[in-house]
């Protein structure tokens, strides 16, 4: 275990340049906004988002029970795709000498294996976790899983109730690339998740942020992160909001739109070819795609407050445990002290 962070600059060049710091999650907790704000700093390099391969490589989350796509030892299946160490390292190749390198993968906090794998690769790494009130986090997470085609159950209450059958491999949507991600109750085992990182890294290498603080003061939180990373914190910081929560109006229409866009199946492939032949790319980007999004997506419905209250009561023990673990009264901050 590393016990100090005496230097802020990157270590000497190595064969594979790996990140100096990791934003480990959770999703829908400001991770994308933090990523966008940090990557603007001249002393920091974070790969540009590119179809999920940059901002969220998921390289160290290798406990997805998907079949390996190759027998090569150097290839890891990360929940989305097979990726070699060389492919992963290539994401950071454009970094300039003297820049700190980082990445953000929201699977790293709830993955059972990521903390240990990161520590094996970079025992001196710095870790940034962002936590959110459990009920509101799960509500927003459910909407995102619907949007990215990972979840198919539109009813939030029923989706959460499917935890037990999904542990047994049942009720898994056809396009789910990581069934474990759909076990909602496991996502809010915050203390257990943090313990995995504290077992691998010294306390001063792990920074735990609270979503409420980040929402209330983007700039102040980013300056705190910059100081934690050991880079110049006087650099101007511009607040931002990224990855807004949206609702899926129809899972069926969303499935059809995605199948058409990807050209899955002979009918969709033929329709895609016809549309591309009849409409120029500029027209599709200006009119067709926005119209599709307006039909399929919209403002999310407000949550069922009765069910949200049930979730808060259910997860109060987790909040009490986390409060004691990080020495902060989240019970009061998140309103759990008012629960009967």
N, C-alpha and C positions, 0 to 999 in steps of 0.2 A: 504493500500500500504506500502510495506517495504521501508524504507528510508536509510538503511545502510547495508554494507556487512562487518561487523566488524570481523567476524571469517571466516577463510578459511576451517577449519575442519568441517566435517559433524555434524549435530545436534544430540542430544542424540538418542539412538536406539528407534524405534517405531515399532508398530505391523507390518506395511508394510513399508519396506525400499523403498522409491521412489527417483527418481533422484534429484541430487543437481543442475544439469545443463542440458540444452537441446540445441542441434544443431537443429534448426527449419527449415533449408532449405536455398535456393532452391536446387532442383536436378540439376545435371550437372553444379554445381558451385563450385566443390571441396569439397562437404560435405563428400563424402566417403573417400577421401584422408585425410581430417582433422580428421575424426573418427579413421582411422587407425593409424595416428600419435599420437593422444591423448591417445589411449588405450594402447600404449607401455609405458606410463609414470607410474612409480611405485606407485604414489599417486592417480592414477585415475583408476576406473573400468568402462568399458563399455562392455556390453554383446557381445559375439562373434556372427557374422552374421550366421544365421541358417535358411535357407529358408524364409528369410524376417522377421522372428519373433524377431531377436535380434537387429540388427542395426536399423531397421525401424519397431518398434511395432505399430506405428500410434494409440496408445491407446487413446490419448486425442483428436484426430480428429474424433469426433463422429457425424458429420453432413452429413454422407453419407445416401442418401435416399433409402437404402436397407432395406428389411424387417428384423425385429428382429428375430433371430433364436431361442430365448427362452424368456419366460416371466419373468425370474429372473431379479430383479432390478440391481443386481450386475454385470450383463453382458452388455458390451458395444460392439456395432458393429463398427469396426474401419475402414471400407472401404475394408478390406481384410478378416476379420474373426471375429467371436464373441470371446471376451476375458474378463475374470473376472479380478477384481482387484488383486485377489490372483495369477492368472496366470501371470499378468503383473509384479507384485512385485517379483515373482519367478525368473524373468530374472536377477535381481540384487542381489539375495541371495548369490552368491559366493563372493561378495565384502568383502574385509578384513576390520577390524576396522581401522579407520583413513583414508581410501580411500574415495575420492569424487566419486560419482556415476553419470554417465551421459548416455544419449541416443541420437540418431540422427534419426529424422523422417522428411523427406522432405515435408510431407503433412502439417506440423504444421504451416508453414508460410502462405500458401494460404487458409487453413481451416478457416472458419468464427468463429468456436467455440473453437479452440484449445487454444488460448491465455487465455481465461477466465477459461477454465477447468484446465489448468496447474496452473494458479494463485490460484484457489480454493484448489488444492491439495498441492502445494508448493509455497506459496506467497514469499518465500525467494529465489526462484530459480534464476539462472543466465541463460540468453538467448543469443544464438549466431545465427545470421542470416548472410547469404552470398548472395550477389546480383551480377548479371552479366548483361552486356549490353543486352537490351531486344531482339533484333533481333537474335543475336548469341545464346542467351539462348533458345529461342523458337525453333530455328533450331535444336540444340542438343537435346532438350526435345522431339521433334517430333521423332527423330531417336531412342531415348530410349523407347518411348511409342510403337514404332513399334517393337523394339527388345523384350520388355517384354509382347508383345501380347495384349496390351491395346488399341492400335490404329491399324486400318486396312487400312487407306488411305495413300498410299505411297507418293503421291504428296503433298509436304509441303504447297504449295500455296492453294490447294483445302482443305487440312485439316484445315488450319486457317479460310478459308471461311465458314466452317461448324459450326462456333460458334453459329450463330443464330438458325439454326434448332436443334442443340444439346441442347440449352437452353430449347427447347420445347420437348425434349425427343426423337427427331428423329435423324436418321443417327448415331445411337450408335452401335459400333461393338458388335458382339455377346458375346465376352469374356471380355468386359469392366466391371471391378469390381467397378468402381467409375466414372460414366459419367461426373460429375463435373470437373474431372481432365482433360477432353478433351476440355475445354473452354480456348483456348490458350490466348485470350486477357485478361482474368481475372488473369492469372498467373503473369502478369507484372504490376499489380497495387501495386507497391512496397510501396508507401507512405501510402496507405490505410492499407496495411498489417502491416507495422511497427507501425502505430498509434494504432492498436489493442493491441500490446504488451506494448506500452508506456502508454496506458490507464490502464493497470493492474500492471505494474512493474515500479519501480523507474528508472530514466535514467541510474544510475550506474549499474543497473542489466542487461542492454541490450547492447550487443556489435554487431555493424554492420560492417561486413567485405566486402571488394570489391574483386571480383574474380580476377581481374587483379593483385592486390597486392599479393594475395596468389600464383598465377602462377609465378610471378616474384621472389618471395622470400618465399618459403614454410617455411623454418626454422624461419625466422624473424616473420612471421605471427603466427606460432604456439607458439613462445615464448611470443608474445603479448597475445594470448589466455590464456596461462598458468598464466601470471601475472593477467589477468582478473579473472581467477578462484581462484587465491590466493594460488597456489601450487608452488613448487620449479621450477624456470624457468631456472636454470643452468644445468638441466638434458640434456644430449646430445639428439639432435633431428635429425632424419634422414629423408630427404625429400623423398616424394613418389608420384606416380601418380596412381590413382585407377579409376575403372569404365570408361575405355576409350570408346569413341563414336565409334560405328560400324554401318554399314548399313545392312539392310535386303534386300537380292537380290530378294526374292520372298515371298510375304505374303502367297501365296497358299502353297508353299513347307514348310514354317515355320509352318503353321497350321497343315499340315499333320505330320510333324516331332514331334510336340508337342502332337498331338493326339496319335501317336504311342507310344511315351515315357510314356504318362499317361495311355495308354490302354483304351482310350475313345471309346466306341462303340464295338460291337461284332467283327468286322473285325480287328480293331486296337488291341483289347485285344488278339485276336488269333495270330496276327502277332508278338506282343510283347512277348507272351509266346513262340512262335516258335524260335524267335531270342535268347531269354534267354536260351532256351534249347540247341541250337546249338553252341552258342559262350560263352566262359567263360568271367567273368566280366573283367579280366585283358585285354583280347583282345578287348572287347568293349570300354574300357577306352582308350586304346592305339591307336586303329585304327578306329573303327566304329564311335564313337562320334566326334573325330576331323574331320573325313571325312564329316560327316553330317554338322558340323559347317562351313567347307570350302565351301560346296555347298550352304548353306542357307544364310551365312553371308559374309561380305566382307568390304573393305574400303568404307566409305560413299562417295557418289557423292558430289562434291562441290555445295554449295547453288547457287541458281539463284540470282545473284548480283542485278539485277533489282528489284526483289521482296524484297530482303533484304533492298534495299534503300527505297522502299515503306513502309516497316515496320518501319524503323528508322524515317521516316517522320511522320508516324502515331503515334508513341509512344514518339515523342520528348517532348510533354507536360508532360508525366509521368517522363521523365528524368529531365526536368527543375524543376518539383515539388519535386522530390527526392533530387536534388542538394540543393535546398533551405531548405529542411527538415533536412538533415543531415549535412548541412554546409560544403559541399564539391563540387567542380566544376566537376561534372560528365559529363556535357555537353561537356566540352573541352576534358576530359580524354577519352570519348567514341566517340569523333569525331562528335558530333551532332552540334557543332558550324559551321561546314563546309556545313551543309545542306542548300539548297536554300529555 
